[in-house]
Amino acid sequence: MLAMGTVPTTTAPAVNLAELEAQARSVLSQATYDYFAGGAEDEAALEGNRDAFRKWRFRFHVLAGAQGPDLSTDLLGQSVAMPVLLAPTATQRLAHPEGELGAARAAAAAGVVYCLSTLATTSLEDVAASSRGPRWFQLYMYQDRGITEDLVDRAMAAGYSAILLTVDAAVLGRRERDFRNAWTLPPELSYANLTGSLAKTANVATGSSALNQYFHQLETRLAWKDLEWLVGKSRVPVLVKGLVRGDDARRAVAQGARGVIVGNHGGRQLDYSIAALDALPEVVEAVGSDGLVLMDGGVRRGTDVLKALALGARSVLIGRPLLWALAVAGEAGVRRMLDQLREEIATSMILLGVSTLDQLTPDLLVRI
Ligand SMILES: Cc1cc2nc3c(=O)[nH]c(=O)nc-3n(C[C@H](O)[C@H](O)[C@H](O)COP(=O)(O)O)c2cc1C
């Protein structure tokens, strides 16, 4: 019998991120696979995120004598090795016992930013102690301001260099796969950033899914004044995660956010949301040079990364593939996944005729 998170040694390593998902599926329970893979309701937003990438094709340059290529970029003054971050995804120890520690170490080794979820199964302090790489903290705003304040203080004390305020999850999207499976965190795991009664109520299944109960603790009336409060409170840059409109992005930056993450929570919140990639150009135009624009949702290929950058994103975040990589081989799996993406990005840059990321411009793309 194989332990959780172990693929048979005869299985060849996945050659791309789609294959990685198939391998992960074979080692995860149905309920865990569904929790990671699923989206809200009809899963139209989930599928839309992927479909959006297929609509763009490259108008590549030839004879450009492209060198390198150089994949490095700068995020809030931090130099990173490539334009990819590991997105905050909850409960990474469900995928593999190495969980958040393994993923954060793999990110550090690859020279990319690791974003830790509020709903991590390893405490933010433990992650900080085991990884020297750049780390950002994702924040859910609680009705109880004291809890929120405590999380922000702890993240700053532990050296997280930005706070991502998630704004697309004031209530939990209806993820019907989780309803069917009555999803709950196994008793040996806990929401390690939460304490006392909050950590407990976080994991009581009440007919729908355990996460639903937990979300009742969050600020359902999340509003601009809450962003203002957070910007005033935080000594590190605040980014707003999960928006799709130019006017909202503009307002976020005007209120002191240092940037935004365009996206719809990987299709897990409002179904039929516009695809992240489709929303990107409007946000890029609205924000201009006043803030950092990142995006996430459906990025599975090096060419996807290049499309998002050509449309104006500085970098992209990767969600589910991180969980698949962890499930298959823990930290080593995430390292391999990031290596693969790096190689795909580098190969495609050469074939596209560009040497540096700032040469990625909209004229390289055509929408079909
Ligand atoms: C299983 C799972 C858990 C997630 N947990 C969080 C979370 O705790 N906080 C958050 O802001 N986003 C969370 N997200 C959303 C991701 O940060 C990211 O926006 C999304 O996964 C990107 O889409 P992709 O999975 O297609 O790459 C989660 C996504 C998944 C799949």
The ligand as a Tripos MOL2 file, in Angstrom:
@<TRIPOS>MOLECULE
LIG
   31    33     1     0     0
SMALL
NO_CHARGES

@<TRIPOS>ATOM
      1 C1         -7.7140   24.4250   -3.1010 C.3       1 LIG1
      2 C2         -7.5940   25.9130   -3.2300 C.ar      1 LIG1
      3 C3         -7.5200   26.6920   -2.0870 C.ar      1 LIG1
      4 C4         -7.4100   28.0840   -2.1920 C.ar      1 LIG1
      5 N1         -7.2850   28.8160   -1.0530 N.ar      1 LIG1
      6 C5         -7.1680   30.1590   -1.1430 C.ar      1 LIG1
      7 C6         -7.0020   30.9370    0.0320 C.ar      1 LIG1
      8 O1         -6.9500   30.4150    1.1340 O.2       1 LIG1
      9 N2         -6.9130   32.2830   -0.1210 N.ar      1 LIG1
     10 C7         -6.9560   32.9010   -1.3530 C.ar      1 LIG1
     11 O2         -6.8810   34.1140   -1.4290 O.2       1 LIG1
     12 N3         -7.0750   32.1660   -2.4700 N.ar      1 LIG1
     13 C8         -7.1790   30.8290   -2.3950 C.ar      1 LIG1
     14 N4         -7.3020   30.0910   -3.5470 N.ar      1 LIG1
     15 C9         -7.2430   30.7740   -4.8580 C.3       1 LIG1
     16 C10        -5.8020   30.8410   -5.3640 C.3       1 LIG1
     17 O3         -5.0350   31.7530   -4.6090 O.3       1 LIG1
     18 C11        -5.7390   31.3170   -6.8130 C.3       1 LIG1
     19 O4         -6.4220   32.5350   -6.9280 O.3       1 LIG1
     20 C12        -6.3240   30.3190   -7.8100 C.3       1 LIG1
     21 O5         -6.0990   28.9920   -7.4150 O.3       1 LIG1
     22 C13        -5.7070   30.5600   -9.1850 C.3       1 LIG1
     23 O6         -6.2600   29.7150  -10.1180 O.3       1 LIG1
     24 P1         -5.5590   28.3390  -10.6230 P.3       1 LIG1
     25 O7         -5.8000   27.3340   -9.5460 O.co2     1 LIG1
     26 O8         -6.3220   28.0420  -11.8770 O.co2     1 LIG1
     27 O9         -4.0960   28.6110  -10.8800 O.co2     1 LIG1
     28 C14        -7.4080   28.7090   -3.4600 C.ar      1 LIG1
     29 C15        -7.4660   27.9120   -4.6180 C.ar      1 LIG1
     30 C16        -7.5620   26.5360   -4.5090 C.ar      1 LIG1
     31 C17        -7.5880   25.7110   -5.7720 C.3       1 LIG1
@<TRIPOS>BOND
     1     1     2 1
     2     2     3 ar
     3     2    30 ar
     4     3     4 ar
     5     4     5 ar
     6     4    28 ar
     7     5     6 ar
     8     6     7 ar
     9     6    13 1
    10     7     8 2
    11     7     9 ar
    12     9    10 ar
    13    10    11 2
    14    10    12 ar
    15    12    13 ar
    16    13    14 ar
    17    14    15 1
    18    14    28 ar
    19    15    16 1
    20    16    17 1
    21    16    18 1
    22    18    19 1
    23    18    20 1
    24    20    21 1
    25    20    22 1
    26    22    23 1
    27    23    24 1
    28    24    25 2
    29    24    26 1
    30    24    27 1
    31    28    29 ar
    32    29    30 ar
    33    30    31 1
@<TRIPOS>SUBSTRUCTURE
     1 LIG1         1 GROUP 0 **** ****
